[in-house]
């Protein structure tokens, strides 16, 4: 017999009573861990692969798919069977959508209803404010997801049907549409999107899906609300203004700098129009999706650094993407500008930013930096034993790039992932998991922690 009350699950067995206390910030890691475990069990089955798949590779693939990262140690299209590919697709769909819906599901499962605190936590994953009909909102999220993925699959089917049999074209279209919208970056093509690098239909469809999946669902609701009331951009919420502005700016900056760095290098053999398509696609996909239409290992160091910066920022809150999020980046930028102007209050769009949001953004960014630094150090120290100093210096940027890609749940690779040792794979697995659930869990934990009103005496000291 069991009873549920608030954040407790109580089991009564004869004269013994066991109580499992479930903190709201634990529901998200728990949901992803269960999904990864399920995917691992399914992928190790002989029916899931056409060639031998080790346990560590199955765990790596399950984690990468669930965390919608896209890093692979085996080729998804040729190494896995049709059943295995469907398992990966299942993990991508539920992993991409799960950061919003799984937390709500587990809270409701253990509590039987939404308490005031739990409801507040779920609402924070969408927009940070009150939502009148949360259950209806979750249904709308699923409807929007299925609608956009279906539209993307239809367009891609029409294009792939020119290259493959109809049944194969439909399957490829569905897989890549879901992978793009969930910002997963998994592809059934061994070279990702290199075979379609100048195809306007494929590139434009994937770009739209990636952007829509990375904006966050509350932005859609906000646009719909303004459209219904015949209002314009100024009527959007501050959250939506920040997300749209930062997303547009990052896409433009990534586009321009990629052209600048690679115009006479990786893009030198392409026409002007094709250069525009390649730069736009890579700028959009680099922040969180992980598809590539140019060989990443052939890019300049400056471009790789640009990509790492974009991967740090990532997508927006309440979306399918990773990173520290566009709103956190906006808040951190506003903090620096406010301090340089000697303003005590942090401001964005003529609005003051609450201190708890500033603290949350700083905590998330610091957590992100520490995690990627620690894992990168371990990768450089233990993942490649016996490598000379000269070789390790060559591997330095590749390891750093791989770490940024893993924690940002992006999936771009300079070709290092398949060559990882078992220790290296375990480290990247941990980094993918931490990158997917770490910032969100940290944000929830900060939001639910009670704040002490006690203040200690202040004392000045030198800084800088």
MISEPA-284005 format. One record per atom (N, C-alpha, C): x, y, z; residue in one letter. Coordinates in pm, whole numbers, plus 50000, padded with zeros to 5 digits. Layout:
// MISEPA-284005
XYZA;...
***
This chain:
// MISEPA-284005
500854988250000X;500005000050000X;500905012450000X;500495022549925X;501305034749923X;500405046949930X;500955057649981X;500265070349990X;501185081249937X;500585091649879X;501385102849831X;500955115449903X;501935123349942X;501635135950008X;502755145649979X;502375156749915X;503345166849877X;504525160249805X;505725161449861X;506915156049794X;507355142949855X;506385134849907X;506735122249970X;505985110749906X;506645099449895X;506025087049852X;506195077249967X;505085073350035X;505125065150154X;504605051250124X;505385041150160X;505015027250142X;504785020950279X;503635014350297X;503325007350421X;503364992350397X;504224985450468X;504334970950454X;504384964950595X;503284958150633X;503084952850769X;503314964050869X;504284962350958X;504514972451061X;505594982451021X;506134980650901X;507224989350857X;506685000350765X;507325011550771X;506925022750687X;508165029050625X;508145030050494X;509265035750422X;508805048650355X;509545059250373X;509185072050314X;510305076850223X;509975079150098X;510925084350000X;510585098949975X;511485107550016X;511265121849996X;511805125949860X;510965132449782X;511345136149646X;511335151349635X;512515157149624X;512615171549607X;512255175149464X;511555186249440X;511155189949304X;512315190649207X;513505194749256X;514645195849164X;515215182249126X;514735171349192X;515235157949160X;514405151149052X;513215156249023X;512335149448928X;512885149548786X;513545160548748X;514085161448612X;515235151748589X;516275151348677X;517325141248658X;516785127148663X;515815124548749X;515245111148760X;514565106948630X;513795116048571X;513095112748448X;514055109748334X;515125117648323X;516105115348217X;516905102648242X;517235099948368X;517965087748400X;517155075348363X;515875075448394X;515015064048360X;514925062248209X;514805073348136X;514705072547990X;516005067347930X;517135072047980X;518435067147933X;518585052247961X;518195048048081X;518295033948117X;517435025248027X;516225029947997X;515335022647907X;515945021647768X;516485032647719X;517115032547586X;518315023447581X;519125023447688X;520295014647695X;519884999947687X;518854996047764X;518394982147765X;517924978047626X;517204986947558X;516694983647424X;517814982947320X;518794991747332X;519864992147231X;520844980547243X;521004974747363X;521914963347376X;521304950447324X;519984950547297X;519354938647241X;519884935947101X;520064923347064X;520584919946930X;519734925646817X;518444927446841X;517554932446738X;517824947046704X;518564954046790X;518764968446773X;519964972146686X;520834962546655X;522024966146578X;522364955346478X;522924959746365X;523314950646258X;524754945846277X;525574954046343X;526944950346378X;527054950446530X;528124944746580X;528294943746725X;528304957546790X;527544958946898X;527454971446971X;527784968747117X;528894974447166X;529294972147305X;528344979247401X;528404975347527X;527544981347628X;527824996147644X;529105000047642X;529455014047660X;528975022347541X;529045016547419X;528555023747301X;527025024947304X;526345014747354X;524895015347367X;524495026147468X;525235026747579X;524945036947681X;525235050847627X;526325052247552X;526675065147492X;525585069647396X;525125060647310X;524095063947212X;522785067547280X;522405059947383X;521165062647456X;521225076147525X;522365079447584X;522525092347652X;522505103747552X;523225102147441X;523275112547339X;521895115347280X;521115104747257X;519775106447201X;518825112647303X;518845107847426X;517955113047529X;518275127547562X;519545130847565X;519955144647593X;519985153147466X;519435147747357X;519355154447225X;520685161347192X;521775153847204X;523095159247177X;523515156747033X;523525144146991X;523885141146853X;525285135846834X;526095135646940X;527415129346928X;527235114246914X;527975108146823X;527795093846797X;529155086946796X;529175074546845X;530375066246839X;530235055346733X;529015053246685X;528745044246573X;527795051246478X;527885047946351X;527015054246251X;525575049446271X;524665058846294X;523275055346324X;522605048446207X;522875053146085X;522185047845969X;522615034045926X;523885030445948X;524385017545901X;524625007546014X;525015012346132X;525355003246241X;524114998046313X;523125006746330X;521905002746400X;520894997046302X;520094987546349X;519014981946268X;517854991746264X;516814988246190X;515634996846184X;515014998446322X;514994987646399X;514464988246535X;515324997546622X;516634996246610X;517535004746686X;517385019446651X;517175022246522X;516965036146480X;515665041746537X;514635033446545X;513365037946604X;513535040146754X;514365032246818X;514655034546960X;515305048246978X;516285051246893X;516955064246898X;515945075546874X;515055073646777X;514055083846747X;513105085846864X;512725074946930X;511875075647048X;512565083547159X;513845080947182X;514595087947285X;514725102847251X;514945105847123X;515055119847081X;513755127247107X;512635121247067X;511335127847082X;510995130247229X;511125119947309X;510785121347450X;511855129047527X;513115127947484X;514165135747549X;514045150447520X;513745153747394X;513595167747356X;512395174247421X;511305167047426X;510075172247485X;510085170847636X;510905161447686X;510855157947827X;511315168647921X;512165177847877X;512635188047969X;511475196848016X;510385197547938X;509205204847983X;508165195748044X;507905184347981X;506755176048020X;507075165348122X;508315160048121X;508635149348216X;508595154248360X;509075166348384X;509035171648520X;507605172648569X;506715177548482X;505295178448519X;504695164648543X;505075155048459X;504545141448473X;504945135148606X;506235136248640X;506695129848764X;506175136948888X;506075150048883X;505485157248997X;504055152649018X;503305151648910X;501915147348921X;501825132748965X;502755124348916X;502745110148951X;502935108049100X;503885114949160X;504185112749300X;503275120549394X;502665131349346X;501835139449433X;500345137449409X;499995132449293X;498575130749260X;497935143549211X;498595154549230X;498095167549186X;499265177349190X;499055189349137X;500075199649142X;499915207749270X;500925207049357X;500925216049471X;501295230049422X;501155239649509X;501465253449471X;502935254649430X;503835248249509X;505255249049480X;505605241649351X;505045229649333X;505355221749213X;504805228449088X;503615234149100X;503035241248987X;503935252848946X;504455259749047X;505335271049020X;506605266448948X;507135254848987X;508345249648924X;508105245948779X;506965239648751X;506665235948613X;506445248348528X;505765258348584X;505535270748510X;506845277748477X;507825276648567X;509125283048543X;509835276848423X;509565264348393X;510215258048278X;509665263248146X;508495269748152X;507905275248030X;508145290248015X;507895297848120X;508055312248105X;508465319348233X;508355312948348X;508755319548472X;507625326848541X;506395326248487X;505265332948549X;504065323748558X;502975329148610X;501775321048632X;501125317048500X;500675304648491X;499955299448375X;498615294148424X;497485299948381X;496175296248435X;495815281548418X;495985275948297X;495585262148270X;496815254148227X;497525248748326X;498775242048298X;498585229248220X;497555221348254X;497285209048182X;496995211548035X;496195221748008X;495885225147869X;497125229847795X;498005237047865X;499235241747804X;500115230047761X;500235219747846X;501035208047812X;500485201047688X;499175200547674X;498565194647555X;498885202847432X;498865216147446X;499165224947333X;500625223447290X;501515221147388X;502925218947356X;503075206847265X;502405196047301X;502475183747222X;501875185947083X;500775193247076X;500125195946947X;501035204146856X;501655214546910X;502555222846830X;503745214646781X;504285206146869X;505405197646832X;505045188546716X;503935181446728X;503515172146624X;503195179446494X;502575191246503X;502225198846383X;503475203146306X;504445209146375X;505645213946307X;506485202346254X;506575191546331X;507335180046284X;506665173646163X;505335173446160X;504635167746045X;504825176345921X;504715189445936X;504915198445822X;506355197045768X;507325196345859X;508705194445816X;508905181245744X;508275170645794X;508395157545732X;507795157445592X;506685164445574X;506025164945442X;506935171745340X;507525183045378X;508395190345285X;509645181945253X;510235175945354X;511415167745331X;511105155345249X;509915149745267X;509515138145187X;509475141645039X;508905153145007X;508825157444867X;510215158744805X;511195163144887X;512555164544835X;513285151144830X;513195143244937X;513915130544941X;513335120544840X;512075122144804X;511445113044707X;512105113944571X;512845124844547X;513565126344421X;514865118344420X;515295113944538X;516555106744550X;516375092144593X;515275089244667X;515085076044725X;513685070944693X;513455057744709X;512085052444697X;511175059444799X;509875059844769X;508945067644850X;508945063444997X;508915050345023X;508895045745163X;510165050045237X;511295049145170X;512555053345230X;512575068445250X;512035075745153X;512005090345162X;511145094945280X;510015088245301X;509135091745414X;509855089245546X;510505077845556X;511205074445680X;512325084445709X;513135087645608X;514215097345625X;513665110945664X;512545114745603X;511945127845631X;511445128545775X;510775118145820X;510245117945958X;511385118446058X;512405110346036X;513535109746128X;514225123246139X;514545129346026X;515305141946029X;514435153646073X;513135153046048X;512245163646095X;512185163746247X;512025152046308X;511985150946454X;513345154746513X;514415149846452X;515755152746501X;516065167646495X;515595174446390X;515845188846375X;515025196846475X;513735193846487X;512885201546579X;513345199746723X;513745187546759X;514235184946895X;515685189246914X;516265195346809X;517635200246816X;518615189146852X;518385177146800X;519205165546836X;520425163946746X;520295166446617X;521445165446528X;521755151346480X;520945141346521X;521135127746470X;520725127146324X;521515120046245X;521215118746103X;521435104246060X;520635099945965X;520785086545909X;521815086445795X;522285098445758X;523345099545659X;524685099745732X;525615091745686X;526895090345756X;527695103345758X;527405112345665X;528125125245658X;527225136845700X;526225133845781X;525275144045826X;524625150545703X;524715163745686X;524045170645576X;525005174545464X;526185168345458X;527155171945355X;526645169045215X;525855158445201X;525325155045068X;524245164845022X;523725172845113X;522675182545079X;523115196645118X;524415199045118X;524925211545171X;524475223845092X;524155222444967X;523695233844888X;522235232544846X;521535222944904X;520135220744871X;519275230444951X;518655239944884X;517895250544952X;516705244945027X;515985235244969X;514795229745033X;515135222745164X;516135214045162X;516525206745283X;517075216345388X;517965225245346X;518575234545442X;517555243845505X;516675249545424X;515685258945476X;514705252045571X;514275239845535X;513345232445621X;513975229245756X;515195224245753X;515885221045878X;516135233445961X;516485244545897X;516745256945971X;515495261846042X;514365261345975X;513105265746036X;512755256746155X;512895243646138X;512595234346247X;513515236546366X;514805238546339X;515765240646447X;515455253346525X;515185264146454X;514865276846520X;513585275546602X;512555269446545X;511295267746617X;511475259146742X;512255248546730X;512495239946845X;513345246446952X;514145256446914X;515035263047009X;514505275747070X;513355280647021X;512805293147075X;512145291347211X;511525279947233X;510745278047356X;509265279847326X;508435271447388X;507025271347353X;506275283647399X;506745289947508X;506015301647554X;506075312947452X;507145313747374X;507255324047270X;506145322447168X;505835309747131X;504735307147038X;503405312047096X;503185308847223X;501935313047288X;501855328247297X;502975334547321X;503005349047333X;502705355647198X;503285350347091X;502995355546957X;501525353546922X;500985341946956X;499585339146929X;498675348847006X;499045351647130X;498255360847212X;498255374747151X;499425379347108X;499515392747047X;498795393246913X;498925382546835X;498245382146706X;496725382246723X;496255374846823X;494815374046848X;494265387546891X;495065395146965X;494635408347011X;495085419446917X;495665415446803X;496125424846700X;497125434846756X;498055429546833X;499135437746885X;500435433746817X;501485441846838X;502725439546768X;503845436246867X;505095437546820X;506245432946896X;506315439347035X;505935452147046X;506065459047174X;505135453147280X;504115445447237X;503175439547332X;503635425947384X;504725420747330X;505225407847376X;505755409047519X;505815397747588X;506395397647722X;507895400047712X;508505404047822X;509935406647824X;510715394047787X;510245382447834X;510895369747801X;510975367847650X;509845369647580X;509805367447435X;510655377647362X;510655390147408X;511485400247344X;512965396647353X;513375392147470X;514785388347489X;515145376547401X;514285366247402X;514555354047325X;514655357147176X;513685364447123X;513665367446979X;514855376246941X;515145386347023X;516225395746991X;517585388846997X;517835381347103X;519125374747117X;519295363847012X;518235356146986X;518315345746883X;518635351646747X;517925362146709X;518175368646581X;519575374346572X;520035380646680X;521385386446682X;522465375846669X;522305364846742X;523305354146736X;523355347546598X;522185345646538X;522155339946403X;522885349146305X;522625362246314X;523255371846224X;524765372646248X;525165373346375X;526605374246407X;527325361546363X;526735349846391X;527345337346348X;527455336346198X;526435340946128X;526415340945982X;527525349645924X;527645361845974X;528635371345921X;530055366545952X;530305362346077X;531655358246115X;532075345246046X;531125336146025X;531465323845954X;531895327145810X;531155336045745X;531535340245610X;532915346845611X;533165355145712X;534435362345720X;535615352845738X;535465343145827X;536555333845857X;536765323345747X;535705319145682X;535795307645591X;535575311145444X;535465323945409X;535155327945270X;536175322245171X;537435323145206X;538485318145117X;539115305245170X;538395298645259X;538925286245315X;537935274845288X;537045272045383X;536095261045366X;535045264045259X;534795276945232X;533755280745136X;534315285245001X;535605284044981X;536225289844862X;535725283944730X;535275271344731X;534865264844605X;533375266644574X;532655273744660X;531215275144641X;530875288744581X;529725289244513X;529245301744457X;528755310944569X;528475323444534X;528025333244634X;526745328544704X;525765323944625X;524495319444683X;524665307544775X;525495298144733X;525725286244816X;526475289744944X;527385299644937X;528065304245058X;527065309845158X;526065317145108X;525045322845196X;524255311745266X;523895301445190X;523115290345245X;523925282845351X;525175279845319X;526035272445412X;526275280245541X;526525293145527X;526795301345646X;525555302545734X;524395304445673X;523165305545750X;522845292445821X;522985281345751X;522685268345810X;523625265345927X;524925267845908X;525885264546013X;525755273746133X;525385286346109X;525175295646220X;524005291146307X;522945286446244X;521745282246317X;521965268946388X;522555259346318X;522685245846374X;523765244946481X;524735254046478X;525855253146571X;525435255746715X;524445264346737X;524105268046874X;523545256546954X;522905246846888X;522355235746968X;521965223446887X;521785224546756X;521225213346680X;522255202646646X;523415206446592X;524465196846569X;524595191146430X;523695194546337X;523915190546198X;525095198546143X;525795192946047X;526855200545982X;526795198545832X;526955209745760X;526965209345614X;528355212345559X;529315214245648X;530725215645610X;531535206745706X;532675201345662X;533505193045751X;534065201545865X;533675198545988X;534085206546102X;535595205946124X;536205194346098X;537635192746124X;538495200946028X;537895206245920X;538645214145823X;538505229145845X;537775233245947X;537535247445972X;538745253846041X;538855266946028X;539915274446093X;539735274246244X;540815276646317X;540735277246462X;539815288346509X;539835299646438X;538965310846474X;537495306846463X;537165299146360X;535785294546342X;535395284746451X;536315275946488X;536045266546596X;535795273746728X;536555284346754X;536325292346875X;534975299146868X;534615304446753X;533285310446734X;532195300246763X;532375288146713X;531375277646735X;531255274246883X;532385273946953X;532335270847096X;531575281647173X;531755294147134X;531015305047199X;529515303447174X;529135300447050X;527725298447017X;527155286447091X;527955275847108X;527485263947179X;527295266747328X;528105275847382X;527955279747522X;526575286147544X;526205295147456X;524945302447472X;523755293347448X;523755285947338X;522705275947314X;521365281747276X;520315274647314X;518935278147276X;518295286447387X;516965286047394X;516205294147490X;515525285347594X;515155291047709X;514485283147813X;513165277247766X;512815265447818X;511565259047780X;511555253747639X;512755251747582X;512865246747444X;513495233047446X;513815228047326X;514445214947314X;515965215747316X;516515227947319X;517955229647308X;518655230747442X;519995231447435X;520795232047556X;521515245247570X;522705245047634X;523465257147660X;523005264247786X;523645275647815X;523235283347932X;521935290747906X;521525291447780X;520275297447732X;520465312147696X;519695316547597X;519785330247546X;519425340547651X;518455337547738X;518055347147840X;519165348847945X;519845337847980X;520955338948075X;522075347348015X;522345345347887X;523365353347819X;522985368047819X;521695370947795X;521225384747795X;521375391047933X;521035383448037X;521135388548174X;522595391048210X;523485381748176X;524905383448206X;525485395648135X;525075397548009X;525515409247934X;524985422147999X;523715421748041X;523115433448106X;523795436548239X;524205426148312X;524915428148439X;526225435648414X;526985431248315X;528265437548285X;528065452148244X;527095454648154X;526835468348108X;526355477248222X;525515471848309X;525005479748421X;526125483348517X;527025473748543X;528135476548634X;529115486548573X;529365485548443X;530245495048377X;529675509148380X;528345510348378X;527675523248385X;527365527348528X;527855519348623X;527685522148766X;526195522548805X;525425513848747X;524005512648784X;523835500848878X;523135502948986X;522895492149081X;521875482249029X;520905487348954X;519845478748903X;520185473948762X;520055460848740X;520265455048607X;519015457348524X;519185462248401X;518045466148318X;518105459648181X;516925456148130X;516765451047994X;515425455947939X;515455461547819X;514225466247756X;513425475547849X;514145484647911X;513515494448001X;512785487848118X;513265476248158X;512695469248273X;513825465048367X;513575465648495X;514545461048592X;514505445948606X;515665439648619X;515755425048633X;515885421648781X;515005413048833X;515085409248975X;516425402949010X;516865405149132X;518165400049176X;518255384849171X;517135378049199X;517195363449199X;517435357949059X;516975365048954X;517255360748817X;518715363148782X;519265374148830X;520685376948808X;521535366148875X;521195362848999X;521935352549073X;521835339049003X;520645335948950X;520445323148882X;521295322348754X;521315333248677X;522095333448553X;523585331848582X;524075338648685X;525495337648721X;525815323448769X;524935317648850X;525155304048901X;525205293848788X;524295295148691X;524255285848578X;525515287048494X;525935299348464X;527135301348383X;528375295948454X;528485298448585X;529635293648662X;529645278348666X;528465272448689X;528345257848689X;528785252048555X;528375258148446X;528695253848311X;530215254048288X;530835265148328X;532275266848308X;533065256548388X;532685254548514X;533375245048599X;533255230848543X;532045227048501X;531805213548450X;532645210748326X;532615219748230X;533355217448105X;534855217948128X;535315226048223X;536745226848254X;537245214048319X;536495209148417X;536905197048489X;536955185048396X;535905183148316X;535875171548226X;536955172748119X;537185184648068X;538225186447967X;539595183048024X;539845186948149X;541115183548214X;541285168448226X;540205161548265X;540285147048278X;540475140348141X;539805145648038X;539975140047903X;541415141647857X;541985153247880X;543365155747837X;544355147347916X;544015144048041X;544955136948128X;544875121748117X;543635116548103X;543455102048116X;542865095147992X;542225102747904X;541535096347792X;542485091547683X;543705097247679X;544645093547573X;546025090547634X;546135079347705X;547415075847765X;548455072647658X;549695076647685X;550775073547592X;550925083247478X;550075093647473X;550175103447365X;551265113447398X;552105116747301X;553205126147324X;552665140147346X;553525148847398X;553125162647424X;552725169747295X;553475167347187X;553155173847059X;551785169247009X;551525156447021X;550225151246978X;549105156347067X;549365157347198X;548325162047289X;547975176647263X;548955184447217X;548665198447185X;547785199347061X;547955190046969X;547085189546851X;545675185546893X;545595176446991X;544295171847040X;543605181947129X;544325191947176X;543785201447274X;542495207847225X;542525213847108X;541335220847058X;540215210947026X;540585198846980X;539565188746950X;538865184247078X;539615182047184X;539025178047312X;538145189147367X;538655201447361X;537885212847412X;536605214547331X;536705213247198X;535525214447112X;534515203547145X;535005191347164X;534115180047195X;533415182247329X;534125187647425X;533545190147557X;532465200947550X;532725211647479X;531725222147461X;530495216747390X;530735208447289X;529625202747214X;528785193547300X;529435185847388X;528715176347473X;527895183547579X;528485192947651X;527755199647758X;526715209347703X;526935214147580X;525935222647516X;524855214747446X;524935201347452X;524035192047383X;523885196047237X;525005198647172X;525005203047032X;525225191246939X;526345184246955X;526575172546872X;527575174346760X;528085186546741X;529125188446640X;530415181946690X;531175176546597X;532405169446634X;533485171846530X;534715172346577X;535845173546486X;536395159746451X;535595149346473X;535975135746440X;536595128046555X;536575134046674X;537225127846789X;536355117346857X;535045118946854X;534135110346931X;534315095446903X;534305090946778X;534455076446754X;535785070846802X;536795079546822X;538125074946863X;538305075147015X;537275079047088X;537395079947233X;537625066247296X;538425065847402X;538565053747482X;537325052247569X;537225040947638X;536065038847725X;535995049447834X;537145053347887X;537165063947988X;536665077047928X;537135079847807X;536685092047739X;535205092047713X;534665080547673X;533225079547646X;532405081847773X;532885076247885X;532185078148011X;532185092848052X;533315099548032X;533395113848065X;532455122147979X;532385118947849X;531475126247761X;530025123147795X;529735110647834X;528375106947878X;527955115547997X;528855116648096X;528555124948213X;528355139448174X;529155144248080X;529055158148039X;527745160747964X;527325151347880X;526055152847810X;524885153147908X;524925144148007X;523855143548105X;523815156248189X;524975160648234X;525055172848314X;524635184948232X;525035185348105X;524665196548020X;523195197447994X;522515185947994X;521075185947966X;520245189448088X;520585183448203X;519725185148320X;520355194248426X;521675196748416X;522355204448519X;521855218648535X;521885226948429X;521425240748443X;519965241748486X;519105233148428X;517685233648465X;517465229648609X;518165219048653X;518055214548791X;518585224948887X;519705231248850X;520275241748933X;519315253448945X;518675257148834X;517715268148837X;516535265148928X;516035252648921X;514915248649006X;515335248549153X;516535243449179X;517015242849317X;517165256849375X;517695266049295X;517835279849341X;516475286249366X;515515283049277X;514175288849289X;513445283949411X;513695271449453X;512945265649565X;513635267549699X;514875272649696X;515595274349823X;515075286749894X;514825285450020X;514355296750099X;515505306650119X;515185319350120X;516195329750132X;516225335150274X;517395335850331X;517545340950466X;517525356250464X;516865362050561X;516825376650572X;517985382150653X;518795373250711X;519915377650792X;521035382650702X;521525394550731X;522625400250655X;523785403150749X;524985399250707X;526175401550787X;526755415350762X;527605419750852X;528265432650835X;529175432350713X;529195443050636X;529975443950514X;531355449750542X;532325445550463X;533685450950474X;534295451950335X;534965462850307X;535555465350178X;536875457750164X;537225453950040X;538515448050008X;538825450649863X;540075448649825X;540515451749688X;540065441049590X;539595445249473X;539225436249364X;539865441549237X;540535432949160X;541145437049035X;542515443349051X;
***
